[in-house]
Amino acid sequence: MESSVSSLNIVFLDFFKDIEGNLEEILDSPMLKILCEPIIDLTLIFSDIDNSKEVNTFIKNSGLPQKKIDDLERIFEDPFQTSFSYGYKNKEFVFIQLERSSPLLKPTHRNGLTGLIFHEILHSIQRQRGLEVRLRNSLVFSLDFFTQLASIMPPESFKQEELVTFLKQISQIALFSLKDIFVNVEMMKRGLSNPLLDFYSVELRLEESDQTTPPILDIPFQKGEIKIKDLDKFAKAFNYTISLIPVWLPTMVLQEDSIDYTPSRKLKHFIFQKYYINPSLITREMWHIENIFLTSFSFSKNFHVKWFGAIFNLALEYLLGEDFVFYHLSKATELVEAIYEGQEDPERKRLAMVPILKAAYVHKREYPAGIQQKNVEDLDAAMKRYTIDQEEIVELEETLDELIQTKDSHFGHFFENLLQLSIMILARDFRQDVFHGHQTPIKDFGRAILTLLQAINYLGDQCDEEYYHSVRLTVKRLLRSDNVFKQKHLAIHLEIISKEAIFASDTDATSAEVEELLYNFDFFEIPLNNTFIEMGISFINNIKTVLRKVPITDSEFPLLASQFISILLSDKELSIEEMDQINMILVSSLIATSGVPFTMIQPVLEQFVTSSHPLQTENDE
């Protein structure tokens, strides 16, 4: 039976003939009409997934060339094929295949069925825009490159033709997954995340989590050794992991204030807890895929190539027993090189780069297995380029020897501290660039920090989880935000978090105090610039120093606090406009400093104005 809504042709086959009235609300929705409008000829077919007889008859009468009919019939022969879209020239077909008992047909899950239908129609829309042709061109380019790269595999382990077959196997799921990512991102941006999330929640049985049993995919991995013998088995495990990416990855575009943000986090965590059980190392690399998405996502060929490159790289590294930590450190050095390229002060780049190179040296010495010779040579060359001399290397060796002799210590903490130092320097430079109004490559800084965090993540239980998650979340928020004020706010927050990990002190401004300081700057309309922010944080540090020496109830506190601030300002050359802001910056800092009551603000300000005549404004006199 056929029906139509607007220009859309709708076909009900099998048991759908009996329930078509139940779908009327979905098929009459204004959004469906808006989605279908750009397509000249679209047919939506509902059929029984367990019975291909009627749908085969429909295909034969569809008016498609015989070659295309044969293609479609092969698709229906695939036991794993469910709903999908198919296009030929201007004709588009969307096949919604369900079984009679599908939860999506229940009234309680009608929203999820809407998500499935919209998802498949958007595939047709994007195909009509020419996306599929561009994707296939990018895939051919990437596959050719990695087919050549596969020649590095030892011939005694894998025959070249076997590797090519394997790469083609994973290339198809990489292509399908990327198409799904693009569709789901568009759904999120069109405000259709709610039905999409409902669809995936039903499909993955979120409400029946206790009954969820992921497949057992026991794929061996050992650094420096080729453990995998059955490439077909590995392809199955690998493709299973990749196929889930389009469900959770596009949710990264949702803002935290979105009504669908919390449900999207719930679904993502459910996938990682219930489905991403094994292979464990492939699962951990999903964070790397997420980092690439956050920093590089676009509909352009540039992102296509990065996506396919990440998938193929991951597969080949797993086969080789590559050391993933060293791989991420190598990527981090490339990113840092790019960030500071062309800058006048070479010392900025050296300060950020040297801790990474030292961490790579430490890791190479402790865990040499799985590190490719080329990577070792690149490390040696970089250490010479950044003038890490023999004396520094000897010092590194001595530190490691001391750690080995100390039972309570582990090289992992030293390794993490080095990377934390680099992250702190990157965060500081990023904040300075943001406040100076430079064309700061936010995505480059973000990806470099996320890549270093990825290396830290492999420390497992030795990793400072609070630091890891705090930095990672802040960078993700930065990458999502286009608001300049919010970027400045987050840049300061990132610097404070990273600084606290290295230089924790009772007298340093905490992240909470800096948050309060920024709020007060906004309230009092104090410009957010490097000078004022650094001044406010220094005021807090000095006030806390006085608090450690003198109780807040002591009558000397206002005098000492104002004197400390005056001394801090004595060597600064400030313009008239800057001098006019000093008093309000001090007020903002006093409010922000924990342990200072509001009643103490006026006495400190009065003492400060009395003892700092050159800083008084006309209103103060």
Buried (B, 14 or more C-beta within 10 A) or exposed (E): EEBEBBEBBBBBBBBBEEEBEBBEEBBEBEBBBEBBEEBEBBBBBBBBBEBBEBBBEBBEEBEBEEEBBEBBBEEBEEEEEEBBBBBBEEBBBBBBBBEBEBBBBEEEBBBBBBBBBBBBBBBBBBBBEEBBEBBEEBBEBBBEBBBEBBEEBEEEBBEEEBBBEBBEBBBEBBBBBBBBBBBBBBBBEBEBBBBBBBBBBBBBBBEEEEEEEEEEBEBEBEBBEBBBEEBEEBBBBBBBBBBBBBBBBBBBBBEEEBEBBEBBBEBBEBBBEBBBBBBEBBBBBBBBBBBBBBBBBEBEEEBBBBBBBBBBBBBBBBBBBBBBBBBBBBBBBEBBBEBBEEEEEEEBBBBBBBBBBBBBBBBBEBBEEBBBEEBBEBBEEBBEEBEBEEEBEEEBEEBBEEBEEEEEEBBBBBBBBBBBBBBBBBBBBBBBBBBEEEEBBBBBBBBBBBBBBBBBBBBEEEBBEEBBEBBBBBBBBBBBBEEEEEBBBBBBBBBBBBBBBEEEEEEBBBBEBBBBBBBBBEEBEBEBBBBBBBBBBBBBBBBBBBBEEBEBEEEEBBBBBBBBBBEBBEEEEBEEEBBBBBBBBBBBBBBBBEEBEEEBBEBBBEBBBEEBEEBBBEEBE
